[in-house]
Amino acid sequence: MMEADEIQNLIDECFENNSERLNLSRKGIKALPQSIGKLATLRYLILHSNRLT
């Protein structure tokens, strides 16, 4: 099970990456799959962490 700090770091990384991509949207959608993958992983971890606590 992930620690709260690890989950928070993943959340921060997702938001930082997404805000950078939004600011640089003229680059297109090349990096979108990576962002979606990170957010999907985060969602999975949060859902499963909440069930165990």
Secondary structure, DSSP 8 states (H G I E B T S, - for coil): ---HHHHHHHHHHHHHHHHHHHHTGGG-STTHHHHHHHHHHHHHHHHHHHHH-
